[in-house]
Amino acid sequence: TKYRSISRFPATVQDLALVASSDLPADQIARAIRASGGEFLEDVRLFDVYEGAPVPAGQRSLAFRLRFRAPDRTLSDKDLTKSREKLLKALERELGIVLRG
């Protein structure tokens, strides 16, 4: 068993609603988020799946809750924006996933 100390710094939670192909497994998307979320991404959880209007046929909306935290400081908006943009570009490039608008 590995233990790590509790951080003195708060986590920041962001929700992302993504539009992906209906045949793309949510677990594969979560793994891609973890892989490209950056050093501050601490946790990824799927909390909603929706199919139907206005989401195009053959696609679905998946909402993920992402928790970010730095071990040595409180994250700034600039840190989070940079991580989020990098993550969204990687998802679009690798899996054809876009942010739900």
C-alpha positions in Angstrom: 0.0 0.0 0.0 1.2 3.5 -0.9 0.3 6.5 1.1 0.7 10.1 0.3 0.0 13.1 2.5 -3.1 15.2 2.2 -2.5 18.4 0.2 -2.8 21.7 1.9 -3.9 23.2 -1.4 -7.4 23.1 -2.8 -8.5 21.1 -5.8 -10.3 22.7 -8.7 -13.1 20.8 -10.4 -14.2 21.3 -14.0 -16.9 19.6 -15.9 -16.5 18.9 -19.6 -19.4 17.8 -21.9 -17.9 16.1 -24.9 -19.5 14.9 -28.1 -18.2 11.6 -29.3 -19.1 8.7 -31.6 -21.7 6.4 -30.0 -19.5 3.4 -30.6 -16.5 4.9 -28.7 -16.3 3.4 -25.2 -16.5 5.9 -22.4 -13.6 4.1 -20.7 -11.4 4.7 -23.7 -12.2 8.4 -23.6 -11.5 8.5 -19.8 -8.1 6.9 -20.5 -7.3 9.5 -23.2 -8.3 12.3 -20.8 -5.9 10.9 -18.1 -3.1 10.5 -20.7 -3.3 14.0 -22.0 -4.7 15.9 -18.9 -1.3 17.1 -17.7 0.5 16.9 -14.5 -2.2 18.5 -12.4 -5.0 16.2 -13.4 -5.9 14.1 -10.3 -9.1 12.4 -11.1 -11.6 11.8 -13.9 -15.2 10.7 -13.5 -18.0 10.1 -16.0 -21.2 11.5 -14.6 -23.6 11.8 -17.5 -24.3 10.2 -20.9 -26.9 11.7 -23.2 -28.1 10.7 -26.7 -30.8 12.6 -28.6 -31.5 16.0 -29.9 -29.6 18.3 -30.3 -26.7 15.8 -30.3 -26.3 14.5 -33.9 -27.4 11.0 -34.7 -24.7 8.4 -34.2 -23.1 10.5 -31.5 -23.6 11.0 -27.8 -22.7 13.6 -25.2 -20.5 12.4 -22.3 -19.9 14.6 -19.3 -16.8 14.1 -17.2 -15.8 15.8 -13.9 -12.1 16.5 -13.8 -10.3 17.3 -10.6 -7.0 19.3 -10.8 -4.5 19.9 -8.0 -0.9 21.0 -7.7 1.0 19.6 -4.7 2.9 22.9 -4.0 0.4 25.7 -4.7 -3.1 26.7 -5.6 -3.6 26.4 -9.4 -4.3 29.6 -11.3 -6.9 30.1 -14.1 -3.9 30.3 -16.5 -2.7 26.8 -15.4 -6.2 25.3 -15.8 -6.8 26.9 -19.2 -3.5 25.6 -20.5 -4.2 22.1 -19.3 -7.8 22.2 -20.7 -6.8 23.4 -24.1 -4.1 20.8 -24.4 -6.5 18.1 -23.4 -9.2 19.2 -25.8 -6.8 19.4 -28.7 -5.5 15.9 -28.0 -9.0 14.4 -27.8 -10.0 16.0 -31.1 -6.8 14.9 -32.8 -6.7 11.3 -31.4 -10.4 10.4 -31.2 -12.4 13.0 -33.1 -14.0 14.2 -29.9 -15.2 17.8 -29.6 -16.5 20.0 -26.7 -20.2 20.2 -26.7 -21.3 23.7 -27.6 
